Amino acid sequence: MAYLLTKTAHLVFVIAWMAGVFYLPRILVNIAEAGGAADVRARLLLMGRRLYRFGHVMFALATLLGLVLWLRFGVTGGWLHAKLLLVTLVLLHFLAAGRWLRGVANGRPLPSSTALRWFNEIPVLLLAAIVWLVLAKPF
């Protein structure tokens, strides 16, 4: 029962983090397309900062519960190493989005909205691979 509760909580926090991973680049697209509308940019920056903080908390909780699953319940396998590598790539993506957000707040320009839209698709592919690894446990 403890295993299922821990795994459920881990999954809920991962889903919450992934929502932020998917939405933060979308906020960046909206900022890039806001042009000179200072009030719109300010609101989007506020939303982005809050989402970025929320994402860090969700990632920390998901990671903590993942460690519990590994250390307490013995979840192991080669697939886990591959999954952790892909999760690290998703985290780096999230951190890059946060860096762009801070840059905008400091007056730096963003990449084009088209480039940001492509950037937004990267975690979808990584998540698909992560889910496959977790379900299939191929090695």
N, CA, C and O atoms as a MOPAC input file, in Angstrom:
PM7 MOZYME 1SCF
protein

 N      0.82800 1    -1.19500 1     0.00000 1
 C      0.00000 1     0.00000 1     0.00000 1
 C      0.87800 1     1.26700 1     0.00000 1
 O      0.58600 1     2.22900 1    -0.71100 1
 N      1.93900 1     1.25600 1     0.79400 1
 C      2.83400 1     2.42400 1     0.84000 1
 C      3.49700 1     2.64700 1    -0.50800 1
 O      3.69700 1     3.78700 1    -0.92900 1
 N      3.83500 1     1.55700 1    -1.18400 1
 C      4.45200 1     1.67100 1    -2.51200 1
 C      3.49900 1     2.36500 1    -3.48200 1
 O      3.90300 1     3.27900 1    -4.20100 1
 N      2.24600 1     1.93900 1    -3.50300 1
 C      1.27400 1     2.53000 1    -4.42900 1
 C      0.99100 1     3.99300 1    -4.10600 1
 O      0.83400 1     4.81200 1    -5.01100 1
 N      0.92700 1     4.32000 1    -2.82500 1
 C      0.71200 1     5.72400 1    -2.44600 1
 C      1.90100 1     6.58800 1    -2.84500 1
 O      1.72400 1     7.69800 1    -3.34700 1
 N      3.10100 1     6.08700 1    -2.62600 1
 C      4.30700 1     6.82800 1    -3.00100 1
 C      4.38300 1     7.00100 1    -4.51000 1
 O      4.68600 1     8.09000 1    -4.99700 1
 N      4.11300 1     5.94100 1    -5.24600 1
 C      4.15500 1     5.99100 1    -6.70200 1
 C      3.08500 1     6.94100 1    -7.24900 1
 O      3.33600 1     7.68400 1    -8.19800 1
 N      1.90300 1     6.91600 1    -6.65300 1
 C      0.82500 1     7.81500 1    -7.06400 1
 C      1.21300 1     9.27100 1    -6.83600 1
 O      1.04000 1    10.10600 1    -7.72300 1
 N      1.73200 1     9.57500 1    -5.66100 1
 C      2.14500 1    10.95300 1    -5.36000 1
 C      3.27500 1    11.38400 1    -6.30300 1
 O      3.27200 1    12.51300 1    -6.79300 1
 N      4.22800 1    10.50200 1    -6.55700 1
 C      5.31400 1    10.80000 1    -7.49100 1
 C      4.74600 1    11.16800 1    -8.85800 1
 O      5.14800 1    12.16600 1    -9.45800 1
 N      3.82700 1    10.37100 1    -9.33600 1
 C      3.21900 1    10.60800 1   -10.64600 1
 C      2.43700 1    11.92500 1   -10.68000 1
 O      2.50000 1    12.65100 1   -11.67200 1
 N      1.71500 1    12.23500 1    -9.63000 1
 C      0.95300 1    13.49600 1    -9.57800 1
 C      1.90400 1    14.69200 1    -9.63600 1
 O      1.63700 1    15.65500 1   -10.35400 1
 N      2.99900 1    14.64200 1    -8.89600 1
 C      3.95100 1    15.75600 1    -8.91000 1
 C      4.68400 1    15.84700 1   -10.25100 1
 O      4.99800 1    16.94500 1   -10.71100 1
 N      4.95500 1    14.70800 1   -10.87500 1
 C      5.56100 1    14.73000 1   -12.21000 1
 C      4.59800 1    15.39400 1   -13.19700 1
 O      5.01400 1    16.22200 1   -14.00700 1
 N      3.32700 1    15.03600 1   -13.13300 1
 C      2.33300 1    15.62700 1   -14.03900 1
 C      2.24200 1    17.13300 1   -13.81600 1
 O      2.17400 1    17.89700 1   -14.77900 1
 N      2.24100 1    17.56300 1   -12.56100 1
 C      2.18700 1    18.99900 1   -12.26500 1
 C      3.42300 1    19.71300 1   -12.80400 1
 O      3.31400 1    20.80500 1   -13.36000 1
 N      4.59500 1    19.10400 1   -12.64500 1
 C      5.82000 1    19.70700 1   -13.18100 1
 C      5.76900 1    19.77900 1   -14.69500 1
 O      6.13300 1    20.79700 1   -15.28400 1
 N      5.32100 1    18.70500 1   -15.32700 1
 C      5.26000 1    18.68700 1   -16.78600 1
 C      4.28700 1    19.73900 1   -17.31100 1
 O      4.49900 1    20.28500 1   -18.39400 1
 N      3.24800 1    20.02400 1   -16.58100 1
 C      2.34200 1    21.10300 1   -17.00100 1
 C      3.11900 1    22.41400 1   -17.09700 1
 O      2.94000 1    23.17800 1   -18.04600 1
 N      3.97300 1    22.67000 1   -16.12200 1
 C      4.81000 1    23.86700 1   -16.16400 1
 C      5.83300 1    23.81700 1   -17.28000 1
 O      6.10200 1    24.82900 1   -17.92700 1
 N      6.40800 1    22.64000 1   -17.51100 1
 C      7.38900 1    22.46500 1   -18.58600 1
 C      6.74800 1    22.77500 1   -19.93500 1
 O      7.38100 1    23.37600 1   -20.80300 1
 N      5.49200 1    22.36700 1   -20.11000 1
 C      4.79900 1    22.61800 1   -21.37100 1
 C      4.32100 1    24.05700 1   -21.49800 1
 O      4.32100 1    24.61200 1   -22.59700 1
 N      3.91400 1    24.66700 1   -20.39100 1
 C      3.27900 1    25.98300 1   -20.48900 1
 C      4.25900 1    27.14700 1   -20.44300 1
 O      3.98000 1    28.19600 1   -21.02300 1
 N      5.37800 1    26.99900 1   -19.78300 1
 C      6.33100 1    28.10700 1   -19.68200 1
 C      6.82900 1    28.57200 1   -21.05600 1
 O      6.87700 1    29.78000 1   -21.29100 1
 N      7.19900 1    27.67400 1   -21.97100 1
 C      7.57400 1    28.15800 1   -23.30800 1
 C      6.41800 1    28.84400 1   -24.03500 1
 O      6.63800 1    29.74700 1   -24.84200 1
 N      5.20600 1    28.42200 1   -23.75500 1
 C      4.03600 1    29.07200 1   -24.37100 1
 C      3.91500 1    30.51100 1   -23.88000 1
 O      3.57100 1    31.40900 1   -24.64800 1
 N      4.19900 1    30.72200 1   -22.60400 1
 C      4.21400 1    32.09300 1   -22.07200 1
 C      5.29100 1    32.90100 1   -22.77900 1
 O      5.08100 1    34.07300 1   -23.09300 1
 N      6.43700 1    32.29100 1   -23.03300 1
 C      7.51300 1    32.98500 1   -23.75300 1
 C      7.07400 1    33.34700 1   -25.17000 1
 O      7.40000 1    34.43000 1   -25.65700 1
 N      6.34300 1    32.46400 1   -25.83300 1
 C      5.80600 1    32.77300 1   -27.16400 1
 C      4.90300 1    33.99100 1   -27.07700 1
 O      4.99800 1    34.90100 1   -27.90100 1
 N      4.03800 1    34.00800 1   -26.09000 1
 C      3.11300 1    35.13600 1   -25.92000 1
 C      3.86400 1    36.43100 1   -25.63700 1
 O      3.47100 1    37.49100 1   -26.12600 1
 N      4.93200 1    36.36000 1   -24.85900 1
 C      5.74700 1    37.55600 1   -24.59200 1
 C      6.38800 1    38.03400 1   -25.88700 1
 O      6.40000 1    39.23000 1   -26.17700 1
 N      6.92000 1    37.09700 1   -26.66400 1
 C      7.57100 1    37.46000 1   -27.93000 1
 C      6.58500 1    38.11600 1   -28.88400 1
 O      6.96700 1    38.98100 1   -29.67300 1
 N      5.32800 1    37.71400 1   -28.81900 1
 C      4.31300 1    38.24600 1   -29.71800 1
 C      3.58000 1    39.45100 1   -29.14600 1
 O      2.76300 1    40.05900 1   -29.83800 1
 N      3.85700 1    39.80700 1   -27.89400 1
 C      3.16200 1    40.92800 1   -27.25000 1
 C      3.62000 1    42.27100 1   -27.79200 1
 O      2.91700 1    43.27300 1   -27.65600 1
 N      4.79100 1    42.29300 1   -28.40200 1
 C      5.28900 1    43.54900 1   -28.96300 1
 C      5.55400 1    44.56700 1   -27.86700 1
 O      6.17800 1    44.26200 1   -26.85100 1
 N      5.07000 1    45.77900 1   -28.09100 1
 C      5.32500 1    46.86300 1   -27.15000 1
 C      4.26900 1    47.03500 1   -26.07700 1
 O      4.29100 1    48.03300 1   -25.35700 1
 N      3.35000 1    46.09900 1   -25.95000 1
 C      2.28500 1    46.20300 1   -24.93600 1
 C      2.87900 1    45.89600 1   -23.56000 1
 O      2.93100 1    44.74300 1   -23.13400 1
 N      3.32200 1    46.94600 1   -22.88000 1
 C      4.03300 1    46.78100 1   -21.60300 1
 C      3.17700 1    46.10000 1   -20.54000 1
 O      3.69100 1    45.28900 1   -19.77000 1
 N      1.88700 1    46.41100 1   -20.48100 1
 C      1.03000 1    45.80400 1   -19.46500 1
 C      0.86200 1    44.30400 1   -19.71200 1
 O      0.83800 1    43.51600 1   -18.76700 1
 N      0.74600 1    43.91300 1   -20.97900 1
 C      0.62300 1    42.48700 1   -21.31600 1
 C      1.91700 1    41.75800 1   -20.96800 1
 O      1.89100 1    40.68600 1   -20.36300 1
 N      3.04300 1    42.34300 1   -21.35300 1
 C      4.34400 1    41.73500 1   -21.04700 1
 C      4.53900 1    41.58700 1   -19.54400 1
 O      5.02300 1    40.55700 1   -19.07400 1
 N      4.16100 1    42.61700 1   -18.79000 1
 C      4.32300 1    42.56400 1   -17.33000 1
 C      3.48400 1    41.43500 1   -16.73500 1
 O      3.95300 1    40.70900 1   -15.85800 1
 N      2.25400 1    41.28600 1   -17.20300 1
 C      1.39200 1    40.22800 1   -16.67800 1
 C      1.95700 1    38.84600 1   -17.04500 1
 O      1.97500 1    37.93700 1   -16.21500 1
 N      2.41700 1    38.70000 1   -18.29000 1
 C      2.99300 1    37.42700 1   -18.71000 1
 C      4.27100 1    37.10000 1   -17.94900 1
 O      4.50900 1    35.94100 1   -17.60700 1
 N      5.09100 1    38.10400 1   -17.68300 1
 C      6.30100 1    37.87800 1   -16.87800 1
 C      5.94400 1    37.40700 1   -15.47300 1
 O      6.57700 1    36.49700 1   -14.93900 1
 N      4.93400 1    38.02600 1   -14.87900 1
 C      4.48700 1    37.61200 1   -13.54700 1
 C      3.99500 1    36.16800 1   -13.57700 1
 O      4.35100 1    35.36200 1   -12.71700 1
 N      3.18000 1    35.85500 1   -14.56600 1
 C      2.69000 1    34.47400 1   -14.70100 1
 C      3.85800 1    33.50500 1   -14.88100 1
 O      3.88600 1    32.43900 1   -14.26600 1
 N      4.81600 1    33.87600 1   -15.72200 1
 C      5.96000 1    33.02000 1   -15.96800 1
 C      6.79900 1    32.79200 1   -14.72200 1
 O      7.21600 1    31.66700 1   -14.44800 1
 N      7.04500 1    33.84800 1   -13.97300 1
 C      7.84300 1    33.70400 1   -12.74000 1
 C      7.13700 1    32.78700 1   -11.74300 1
 O      7.76700 1    31.92900 1   -11.12600 1
 N      5.83300 1    32.97200 1   -11.59100 1
 C      5.07500 1    32.11600 1   -10.66100 1
 C      5.08400 1    30.66200 1   -11.11600 1
 O      5.25100 1    29.75200 1   -10.30400 1
 N      4.90600 1    30.45000 1   -12.40900 1
 C      4.91000 1    29.09700 1   -12.94500 1
 C      6.28300 1    28.45000 1   -12.79400 1
 O      6.38700 1    27.26000 1   -12.49700 1
 N      7.31500 1    29.22600 1   -12.99800 1
 C      8.68700 1    28.70900 1   -12.86500 1
 C      8.95500 1    28.27500 1   -11.42500 1
 O      9.52500 1    27.20900 1   -11.19500 1
 N      8.54700 1    29.09100 1   -10.46100 1
 C      8.70400 1    28.70800 1    -9.05000 1
 C      7.89700 1    27.45200 1    -8.73200 1
 O      8.39500 1    26.53000 1    -8.08700 1
 N      6.65100 1    27.42800 1    -9.19000 1
 C      5.78700 1    26.26900 1    -8.98200 1
 C      6.44500 1    25.01200 1    -9.55700 1
 O      6.44600 1    23.95500 1    -8.92700 1
 N      6.99800 1    25.14400 1   -10.75300 1
 C      7.65300 1    24.00600 1   -11.39400 1
 C      8.81800 1    23.47400 1   -10.59100 1
 O      9.02000 1    22.26200 1   -10.50900 1
 N      9.58600 1    24.37200 1    -9.99500 1
 C     10.71000 1    23.92600 1    -9.15800 1
 C     10.23200 1    23.15100 1    -7.94200 1
 O     10.83800 1    22.14700 1    -7.56700 1
 N      9.16500 1    23.60300 1    -7.33300 1
 C      8.62400 1    22.89400 1    -6.16000 1
 C      8.11500 1    21.51800 1    -6.57000 1
 O      8.38100 1    20.52700 1    -5.89000 1
 N      7.38400 1    21.45500 1    -7.68200 1
 C      6.84800 1    20.17200 1    -8.14600 1
 C      7.97300 1    19.21600 1    -8.52200 1
 O      7.90100 1    18.02000 1    -8.23800 1
 N      9.01900 1    19.74800 1    -9.16400 1
 C     10.16500 1    18.89700 1    -9.51700 1
 C     10.83900 1    18.36100 1    -8.26000 1
 O     11.19700 1    17.18500 1    -8.20100 1
 N     11.01300 1    19.20600 1    -7.26600 1
 C     11.65900 1    18.76500 1    -6.02200 1
 C     10.85000 1    17.66200 1    -5.34700 1
 O     11.41500 1    16.67000 1    -4.88700 1
 N      9.53600 1    17.83000 1    -5.28400 1
 C      8.69600 1    16.80400 1    -4.65000 1
 C      8.70000 1    15.50400 1    -5.45500 1
 O      8.76600 1    14.41700 1    -4.88100 1
 N      8.63100 1    15.61600 1    -6.78200 1
 C      8.67200 1    14.41600 1    -7.62300 1
 C     10.00400 1    13.69800 1    -7.46100 1
 O     10.04800 1    12.46900 1    -7.40300 1
 N     11.08800 1    14.45900 1    -7.38700 1
 C     12.41600 1    13.86900 1    -7.22200 1
 C     12.54000 1    13.17900 1    -5.86300 1
 O     13.05700 1    12.06600 1    -5.76800 1
 N     12.06700 1    13.84200 1    -4.82800 1
 C     12.11000 1    13.24900 1    -3.48800 1
 C     11.36000 1    11.92400 1    -3.45200 1
 O     11.85800 1    10.93700 1    -2.91100 1
 N     10.18100 1    11.90600 1    -4.02100 1
 C      9.40400 1    10.65900 1    -4.02300 1
 C     10.03400 1     9.61300 1    -4.93200 1
 O      9.94300 1     8.41800 1    -4.65100 1
 N     10.66700 1    10.04100 1    -6.01000 1
 C     11.39300 1     9.10500 1    -6.86100 1
 C     12.54500 1     8.45200 1    -6.11300 1
 O     12.81100 1     7.26100 1    -6.27200 1
 N     13.22700 1     9.25300 1    -5.29300 1
 C     14.30700 1     8.68800 1    -4.46600 1
 C     13.76300 1     7.67800 1    -3.46300 1
 O     14.38600 1     6.64600 1    -3.21200 1
 N     12.60600 1     7.97800 1    -2.89500 1
 C     11.98100 1     7.03300 1    -1.96300 1
 C     11.66100 1     5.73000 1    -2.68900 1
 O     11.90900 1     4.64400 1    -2.16500 1
 N     11.10800 1     5.84200 1    -3.90100 1
 C     10.80600 1     4.62500 1    -4.67000 1
 C     12.06700 1     3.81000 1    -4.93800 1
 O     12.04700 1     2.58200 1    -4.86600 1
 N     13.15300 1     4.49500 1    -5.24500 1
 C     14.40600 1     3.81000 1    -5.54800 1
 C     15.02500 1     3.19800 1    -4.29500 1
 O     15.39400 1     2.02400 1    -4.29100 1
 N     15.14100 1     3.99900 1    -3.22500 1
 C     15.85300 1     3.54600 1    -2.03000 1
 C     15.01600 1     2.62500 1    -1.14300 1
 O     15.53200 1     1.64200 1    -0.61000 1
 N     13.75700 1     2.92900 1    -0.98500 1
 C     12.91100 1     2.15900 1    -0.06300 1
 C     12.29100 1     0.93300 1    -0.72300 1
 O     12.17300 1    -0.12900 1    -0.11100 1
 N     11.89600 1     1.10100 1    -1.99200 1
 C     11.15000 1     0.01900 1    -2.63300 1
 C     11.94700 1    -0.71000 1    -3.70800 1
 O     11.42400 1    -1.61900 1    -4.35300 1
 N     13.20500 1    -0.32500 1    -3.90800 1
 C     14.09500 1    -1.06700 1    -4.78000 1
 C     13.77900 1    -1.01800 1    -6.26600 1
 O     14.04600 1    -1.98200 1    -6.98300 1
 N     13.21600 1     0.08700 1    -6.73900 1
 C     12.96800 1     0.22300 1    -8.16900 1
 C     14.32400 1     0.38900 1    -8.85800 1
 O     15.04000 1     1.35500 1    -8.59700 1
 N     14.67500 1    -0.55200 1    -9.73700 1
 C     15.98100 1    -0.53100 1   -10.40300 1
 C     15.84400 1    -1.01900 1   -11.83700 1
 O     14.76800 1    -1.42800 1   -12.27300 1
 N     16.93300 1    -0.96800 1   -12.54400 1
 C     16.99100 1    -1.49400 1   -13.90400 1
 C     17.69500 1    -0.51100 1   -14.82100 1
 O     17.79400 1     0.67800 1   -14.51900 1
 N     18.18100 1    -1.01800 1   -15.94100 1
 C     18.84400 1    -0.16600 1   -16.90800 1
 C     17.92100 1     0.89400 1   -17.47900 1
 O     18.35500 1     2.00000 1   -17.80000 1
 N     16.64400 1     0.55000 1   -17.60500 1
 C     15.66700 1     1.51800 1   -18.09800 1
 C     15.62900 1     2.75200 1   -17.21300 1
 O     15.39100 1     3.85800 1   -17.69900 1
 N     15.86400 1     2.57100 1   -15.90700 1
 C     15.82400 1     3.69000 1   -14.97200 1
 C     16.93400 1     4.69200 1   -15.28000 1
 O     16.72000 1     5.90000 1   -15.18300 1
 N     18.10400 1     4.20700 1   -15.64600 1
 C     19.20900 1     5.10700 1   -16.00400 1
 C     18.86000 1     5.91800 1   -17.24700 1
 O     19.11700 1     7.12000 1   -17.30500 1
 N     18.27600 1     5.25600 1   -18.23300 1
 C     17.87000 1     5.95800 1   -19.45200 1
 C     16.78300 1     6.98200 1   -19.13700 1
 O     16.80300 1     8.10000 1   -19.65200 1
 N     15.84300 1     6.59300 1   -18.29300 1
 C     14.76900 1     7.51600 1   -17.89700 1
 C     15.35500 1     8.73700 1   -17.19300 1
 O     14.96000 1     9.86500 1   -17.48700 1
 N     16.28200 1     8.52900 1   -16.27500 1
 C     16.87900 1     9.64500 1   -15.54500 1
 C     17.65300 1    10.57400 1   -16.47000 1
 O     17.66200 1    11.78800 1   -16.26400 1
 N     18.29700 1    10.01900 1   -17.47700 1
 C     18.98000 1    10.85100 1   -18.47400 1
 C     17.97000 1    11.73700 1   -19.20100 1
 O     18.21100 1    12.93000 1   -19.38100 1
 N     16.84500 1    11.16300 1   -19.61700 1
 C     15.82300 1    11.94600 1   -20.32000 1
 C     15.17500 1    12.97300 1   -19.39700 1
 O     14.87700 1    14.08800 1   -19.82500 1
 N     14.95500 1    12.60900 1   -18.14200 1
 C     14.40400 1    13.57400 1   -17.17000 1
 C     15.38000 1    14.74000 1   -16.99400 1
 O     14.96000 1    15.89100 1   -16.87500 1
 N     16.67000 1    14.44400 1   -16.97600 1
 C     17.67700 1    15.50300 1   -16.88000 1
 C     17.58300 1    16.44800 1   -18.07700 1
 O     17.72000 1    17.66200 1   -17.92400 1
 N     17.35100 1    15.89800 1   -19.25900 1
 C     17.19300 1    16.73800 1   -20.44800 1
 C     15.94200 1    17.62000 1   -20.35000 1
 O     15.96300 1    18.78100 1   -20.75800 1
 N     14.85700 1    17.06100 1   -19.80900 1
 C     13.64100 1    17.86700 1   -19.61200 1
 C     13.92700 1    18.97500 1   -18.59800 1
 O     13.48900 1    20.11100 1   -18.78200 1
 N     14.65000 1    18.65500 1   -17.54100 1
 C     14.99600 1    19.66500 1   -16.54400 1
 C     15.84500 1    20.77400 1   -17.17400 1
 O     15.61700 1    21.95400 1   -16.90800 1
 N     16.81200 1    20.40300 1   -18.00000 1
 C     17.63800 1    21.41600 1   -18.66800 1
 C     16.79700 1    22.30000 1   -19.58500 1
 O     17.03900 1    23.50300 1   -19.68800 1
 N     15.83600 1    21.71800 1   -20.23200 1
 C     14.89600 1    22.47600 1   -21.06800 1
 C     14.14100 1    23.48500 1   -20.22000 1
 O     14.01700 1    24.65200 1   -20.59400 1
 N     13.63300 1    23.03000 1   -19.06800 1
 C     12.88100 1    23.89500 1   -18.15700 1
 C     13.76900 1    25.03100 1   -17.63900 1
 O     13.33200 1    26.17800 1   -17.55100 1
 N     15.00300 1    24.70300 1   -17.30200 1
 C     15.93200 1    25.73200 1   -16.81400 1
 C     16.26100 1    26.74300 1   -17.91500 1
 O     16.40900 1    27.93300 1   -17.63600 1
 N     16.37500 1    26.28300 1   -19.15100 1
 C     16.62600 1    27.20200 1   -20.27100 1
 C     15.45100 1    28.15500 1   -20.45200 1
 O     15.64600 1    29.34700 1   -20.69400 1
 N     14.24500 1    27.63900 1   -20.33700 1
 C     13.05900 1    28.50300 1   -20.43700 1
 C     13.06100 1    29.53600 1   -19.31300 1
 O     12.73100 1    30.70100 1   -19.53700 1
 N     13.42900 1    29.11300 1   -18.11400 1
 C     13.51100 1    30.04300 1   -16.99300 1
 C     14.58100 1    31.09900 1   -17.20300 1
 O     14.41500 1    32.24900 1   -16.79600 1
 N     15.66700 1    30.71400 1   -17.83100 1
 C     16.73800 1    31.67400 1   -18.12000 1
 C     16.27000 1    32.72800 1   -19.12000 1
 O     16.55300 1    33.91600 1   -18.96300 1
 N     15.54900 1    32.28000 1   -20.15100 1
 C     14.98500 1    33.23200 1   -21.11200 1
 C     13.99900 1    34.17500 1   -20.43600 1
 O     13.94900 1    35.36500 1   -20.74400 1
 N     13.21300 1    33.62700 1   -19.50800 1
 C     12.24800 1    34.45200 1   -18.78000 1
 C     12.96600 1    35.52800 1   -17.97300 1
 O     12.55900 1    36.69000 1   -17.99000 1
 N     14.02200 1    35.15300 1   -17.27300 1
 C     14.80600 1    36.14000 1   -16.51200 1
 C     15.45100 1    37.15100 1   -17.45100 1
 O     15.53200 1    38.33600 1   -17.12800 1
 N     15.90600 1    36.69500 1   -18.60100 1
 C     16.50200 1    37.60300 1   -19.56700 1
 C     15.52000 1    38.64800 1   -20.05700 1
 O     15.87300 1    39.81900 1   -20.19800 1
 N     14.29500 1    38.23400 1   -20.31700 1
 C     13.25800 1    39.18300 1   -20.74900 1
 C     13.02200 1    40.21100 1   -19.65200 1
 O     12.87700 1    41.40100 1   -19.93100 1
 N     12.98500 1    39.75900 1   -18.42000 1
 C     12.77800 1    40.68600 1   -17.30200 1
 C     13.91500 1    41.69600 1   -17.21100 1
 O     13.72000 1    42.80500 1   -16.71300 1
 N     15.10400 1    41.32200 1   -17.69100 1
 C     16.26300 1    42.22100 1   -17.67800 1
 C     16.44800 1    42.96300 1   -18.99500 1
 O     17.47600 1    43.60500 1   -19.21000 1
 N     15.45300 1    42.87500 1   -19.87800 1
 C     15.49100 1    43.63100 1   -21.11900 1
 C     16.13800 1    42.93700 1   -22.30400 1
 O     16.32000 1    43.55700 1   -23.35100 1
 N     16.48800 1    41.67100 1   -22.16700 1
 C     17.09500 1    40.95200 1   -23.29000 1
 C     16.01600 1    40.42100 1   -24.22800 1
 O     14.92200 1    40.08200 1   -23.77700 1
 N     16.30300 1    40.34400 1   -25.50700 1
 C     15.30800 1    39.84600 1   -26.46300 1
 C     15.18100 1    38.32500 1   -26.41500 1
 O     16.09800 1    37.61400 1   -26.00400 1
 N     14.04300 1    37.86300 1   -26.83900 1
 C     13.78800 1    36.42700 1   -26.95300 1
 C     14.06000 1    35.96300 1   -28.37700 1
 O     14.10500 1    36.77700 1   -29.29900 1
 N     14.24200 1    34.65500 1   -28.55900 1
 C     14.24100 1    34.13500 1   -29.92800 1
 C     12.87500 1    34.40600 1   -30.57300 1
 O     11.94900 1    34.85400 1   -29.89700 1
 N     12.75500 1    34.14200 1   -31.83600 1
 C     11.49100 1    34.38000 1   -32.53000 1
 C     10.39200 1    33.48000 1   -31.95900 1
 O     10.67200 1    32.44100 1   -31.35900 1
 N      9.15100 1    33.89500 1   -32.15400 1
 C      8.04400 1    33.07300 1   -31.65900 1
 C      8.02500 1    31.70700 1   -32.35100 1
 O      7.61800 1    30.71600 1   -31.74400 1
 N      8.45900 1    31.64300 1   -33.60700 1
 C      8.53300 1    30.35400 1   -34.30100 1
 C      9.56700 1    29.44200 1   -33.64600 1
 O      9.30100 1    28.25900 1   -33.43000 1
 N     10.73700 1    29.97900 1   -33.33000 1
 C     11.76400 1    29.18400 1   -32.65200 1
 C     11.26900 1    28.72600 1   -31.28600 1
 O     11.53500 1    27.59600 1   -30.87800 1
 N     10.56100 1    29.58300 1   -30.58700 1
 C     10.02500 1    29.21100 1   -29.27100 1
 C      8.94900 1    28.13600 1   -29.39300 1
 O      8.83000 1    27.27500 1   -28.52200 1
 N      8.17500 1    28.18200 1   -30.45700 1
 C      7.16800 1    27.13100 1   -30.67500 1
 C      7.84400 1    25.77300 1   -30.88800 1
 O      7.38200 1    24.76100 1   -30.36100 1
 N      8.93800 1    25.75100 1   -31.65900 1
 C      9.68400 1    24.50900 1   -31.84600 1
 C     10.30300 1    24.05700 1   -30.52200 1
 O     10.30700 1    22.86800 1   -30.20400 1
 N     10.82100 1    25.01000 1   -29.76100 1
 C     11.40400 1    24.71700 1   -28.44800 1
 C     10.35700 1    24.06100 1   -27.54900 1
 O     10.68100 1    23.18800 1   -26.74300 1
 N      9.11300 1    24.48400 1   -27.69000 1
 C      8.02000 1    23.96800 1   -26.87500 1
 C      7.71000 1    22.50200 1   -27.18200 1
 O      7.10600 1    21.82100 1   -26.35300 1
 N      8.10600 1    22.00700 1   -28.34400 1
 C      7.79500 1    20.62900 1   -28.73200 1
 C      8.79600 1    19.61600 1   -28.18400 1
 O      8.48300 1    18.42800 1   -28.10300 1
 N      9.97500 1    20.05500 1   -27.81400 1
 C     11.03000 1    19.14100 1   -27.35600 1
 C     10.58600 1    18.27600 1   -26.16900 1
 O     10.78900 1    17.06200 1   -26.20200 1
 N      9.98500 1    18.86100 1   -25.11900 1
 C      9.62900 1    18.00500 1   -23.98100 1
 C      8.53400 1    16.98500 1   -24.28900 1
 O      8.42400 1    15.97500 1   -23.59500 1
 N      7.72700 1    17.23300 1   -25.31400 1
 C      6.70600 1    16.24200 1   -25.68500 1
 C      7.38900 1    14.95100 1   -26.14200 1
 O      6.99500 1    13.85400 1   -25.74600 1
 N      8.40500 1    15.09800 1   -26.97000 1
 C      9.13600 1    13.92900 1   -27.46000 1
 C      9.86600 1    13.21700 1   -26.32300 1
 O      9.86200 1    11.98900 1   -26.24100 1
 N     10.49000 1    13.99900 1   -25.45300 1
 C     11.20100 1    13.41100 1   -24.31300 1
 C     10.22900 1    12.68500 1   -23.38600 1
 O     10.52200 1    11.58800 1   -22.91100 1
 N      9.07200 1    13.29600 1   -23.12900 1
 C      8.08700 1    12.66500 1   -22.25000 1
 C      7.58200 1    11.35700 1   -22.85000 1
 O      7.40100 1    10.37700 1   -22.12800 1
 N      7.35300 1    11.32900 1   -24.15600 1
 C      6.90200 1    10.08700 1   -24.79500 1
 C      7.93200 1     8.97800 1   -24.58100 1
 O      7.56700 1     7.84000 1   -24.28700 1
 N      9.20000 1     9.30100 1   -24.72500 1
 C     10.25600 1     8.30800 1   -24.51200 1
 C     10.31500 1     7.88100 1   -23.04400 1
 O     10.51200 1     6.70200 1   -22.75000 1
 N     10.14600 1     8.82600 1   -22.12900 1
 C     10.16400 1     8.50400 1   -20.69400 1
 C      9.02600 1     7.55600 1   -20.34400 1
 O      9.23700 1     6.55400 1   -19.66100 1
 N      7.83300 1     7.86400 1   -20.80400 1
 C      6.67000 1     7.01600 1   -20.50500 1
 C      6.88000 1     5.61600 1   -21.07900 1
 O      6.56200 1     4.62100 1   -20.42800 1
 N      7.41500 1     5.54300 1   -22.29700 1
 C      7.66100 1     4.22700 1   -22.89300 1
 C      8.65700 1     3.44100 1   -22.03600 1
 O      8.44800 1     2.25700 1   -21.77200 1
 N      9.72600 1     4.08800 1   -21.60800 1
 C     10.72200 1     3.40300 1   -20.77900 1
 C     10.10200 1     2.87900 1   -19.47900 1
 O     10.38100 1     1.75600 1   -19.06000 1
 N      9.26600 1     3.69600 1   -18.85200 1
 C      8.66100 1     3.29800 1   -17.58000 1
 C      7.69300 1     2.12900 1   -17.78000 1
 O      7.65600 1     1.20700 1   -16.96600 1
 N      6.91900 1     2.16700 1   -18.85200 1
 C      5.94400 1     1.11000 1   -19.07500 1
 C      6.57200 1    -0.17500 1   -19.61900 1
 O      6.23400 1    -1.27000 1   -19.17000 1
 N      7.47800 1    -0.04200 1   -20.57800 1
 C      8.05300 1    -1.22200 1   -21.23200 1
 C      9.22200 1    -1.83300 1   -20.45100 1
 O      9.45500 1    -3.04000 1   -20.51500 1
 N      9.94800 1    -0.99600 1   -19.71800 1
 C     11.14900 1    -1.47000 1   -19.00800 1
 C     11.95900 1    -2.40700 1   -19.91100 1
 O     12.17000 1    -3.57300 1   -19.57800 1
 N     12.41500 1    -1.87700 1   -21.06800 1
 C     13.01200 1    -2.75700 1   -22.07700 1
 C     14.37200 1    -3.34500 1   -21.72100 1
 O     14.81500 1    -4.30200 1   -22.35700 1
 N     15.03700 1    -2.78800 1   -20.71600 1
 C     16.34600 1    -3.32200 1   -20.31600 1
 C     16.60000 1    -3.01100 1   -18.86900 1
 O     17.64800 1    -3.37400 1   -18.33400 1

